[in-house]
Amino acid sequence: MNYTDVFAQAIATLRERGEKYGNAAEMFDRTARLATIILDKEISPFEVATILKCMKDARKKNDRLNVDHYIDAINYEAFAYQFATASLDAETEDRLTAEFAKRFAPVMPDTGEFNV
């Protein structure tokens, strides 16, 4: 599997899990609220995404060939970025998102367009 396959699988995984579990942003928000109650400390959706990405990175130590670790880590990073930019105005967010997509999204063959 090459890097574009990994990105394509990351997008497919997001879609599959979205259908199964519902809106991801709502799940991160709910998780943050539960963690806040349990830990008696304010936890944000950004922090939840960052912690889950760290868990995937930690798992690589014992199972570095499991592509799921990489796919999930990509998606957690994307969510962390979404939460980090949530308070930006629409123009700034659009500009940053376009820059992000150009750097990381797979390019569709023969079109030059980004497959996001």
C-alpha positions in Angstrom: 0.0 0.0 0.0 1.5 3.4 -1.0 0.8 6.7 0.6 -2.1 7.7 -1.7 -3.7 4.3 -0.8 -3.3 5.1 2.9 -4.9 8.6 2.4 -7.8 7.0 0.4 -8.3 4.4 3.1 -8.3 7.2 5.7 -11.1 8.9 3.9 -13.1 5.7 3.4 -12.7 4.9 7.1 -14.1 8.3 8.0 -17.1 7.7 5.9 -17.7 4.2 7.2 -17.4 5.3 10.8 -19.5 8.3 10.2 -22.3 6.1 9.0 -21.9 3.7 11.9 -21.3 6.1 14.8 -22.7 9.4 13.6 -21.2 12.9 13.4 -17.5 12.7 14.4 -17.4 16.3 15.8 -20.3 15.5 18.1 -18.5 12.3 19.3 -15.4 14.3 20.1 -17.4 16.9 21.9 -19.3 14.2 23.9 -16.0 12.5 24.7 -14.5 15.8 25.9 -17.5 16.5 28.1 -17.3 13.0 29.7 -13.5 13.3 30.2 -14.1 16.7 31.8 -16.5 15.1 34.3 -14.3 12.1 35.0 -11.0 14.0 35.3 -12.5 17.1 37.0 -10.5 19.1 34.5 -11.7 20.9 31.3 -10.9 18.7 28.3 -11.5 20.0 24.8 -12.3 18.0 21.6 -8.8 19.1 20.3 -7.2 17.5 23.3 -9.2 14.3 22.8 -8.1 14.1 19.2 -4.5 14.7 20.2 -4.6 12.0 22.9 -6.1 9.5 20.6 -3.4 10.2 18.0 -0.8 9.7 20.7 -2.3 6.3 21.5 -2.1 5.3 17.8 1.6 6.4 17.8 2.3 4.4 21.0 0.7 1.3 19.5 3.2 1.4 16.6 6.0 0.4 18.9 4.6 -3.1 19.1 2.8 -3.4 15.8 4.4 -1.0 13.3 3.0 -2.8 10.2 -0.6 -2.4 11.2 -1.9 0.2 8.7 -4.9 1.0 10.9 -2.6 2.8 13.3 -1.5 5.1 10.5 -5.0 5.6 9.0 -6.5 6.4 12.4 -3.6 8.8 13.3 -4.1 10.7 10.0 -7.8 11.1 10.8 -7.2 12.1 14.4 -4.7 14.8 13.2 -7.4 16.0 10.7 -9.9 16.3 13.5 -7.4 18.1 15.7 -6.8 20.6 12.9 -10.5 21.1 12.5 -11.0 21.8 16.2 -7.9 24.0 16.3 -9.3 26.2 13.5 -12.9 26.1 14.6 -12.9 29.7 16.0 -11.3 31.3 12.9 -13.3 33.4 10.6 -14.5 31.7 7.4 -12.0 33.3 5.1 -9.0 32.4 7.2 -10.3 28.9 7.7 -10.9 28.4 4.0 -7.4 29.6 3.2 -5.8 27.3 5.8 -7.9 24.3 4.8 -7.0 24.8 1.1 -3.3 24.9 2.0 -3.7 21.8 4.2 -5.5 19.9 1.3 -2.9 20.9 -1.2 -0.1 19.6 1.0 -1.7 16.3 2.2 -4.6 15.2 0.0 -4.0 12.7 -2.7 -4.3 14.1 -6.2 -6.8 12.4 -8.5 -5.1 10.9 -11.5 -5.4 12.8 -14.8 -7.3 15.7 -13.3 -4.9 17.5 -10.9 -7.9 17.9 -8.5 -7.7 16.9 -4.9 -9.7 13.9 -3.8 -11.1 15.2 -0.5 
